[in-house]
């Protein structure tokens, strides 16, 4: 469903600030894989998601989504293959538009537009049904402006918008990092339900090692633009946080000193 071959991305090439963000990444995801990604700051986690989404074009290598080479495809054209939820709840939605209007934009993404006016009755009923599954009461607030929602409600809505068309690949870039612990737990619960129900191929970046171990069927660790650890299935389910810390030190050759990850 997703394949990265020899992907390399360098920023500020030829200057004193040159930074190799991705250094020959090879990654192959099967349909339905749910992969959690951990690593220190600057490891290349978000850069990898940005290259998949098309926000950054790679300097070398290829990106293939469900058999389609999207390496040089624009971010807008890749949108029909991908769903994405950002760290900031304000991203991914239009603040001054209603909940149903935001969902309509997401539902029609990549489709042929017509001159038909407004949102159909069928669409509105679909939105109510999908929102009701979130358990947040948003199905009764379709005409509310998105700017009135809390961070957790908005992030749950963004997740629904990102998955309403069952994308080939779902990208979650620390999508609970800006939320309080209780709200983050709720959004993660909704995430698991949506991903499982739709059998979505998913990449989730997180700094929380407990969530990285608990969620998904595969875990990868990154450092200095490379994948330094890749584990799946039963082996992943047996992991402890201490195991991840040890693996990081062994593979990266440095002590594990990322406070944010330790606190996570």
Buried (B, 14 or more C-beta within 10 A) or exposed (E): BBBBBEBBBBEEEEEEEEBBBBBBBEBEBEEBBBBBBBBBEBBBBBBBBBBBBBEBBBBEBBBBBBEEEBBEBEBEEBBBBBBBBBBBBBBBBEEEBBBBBBBBEBBBBEEEEEEEEEBEEEBBEBBBEBBEEBEBEBBEBBEBBBEEBEBBBBBBBBBBBBBBBEBBBBBBBBBBBBBEEEBBBBBBEBBBBBBEEBEBBBBBBBBBBEBBBBBBBBBBBBBBBBBBBEBBEEEBEEBEBEBBBEBBEEBBEEEBEBEEBEEB
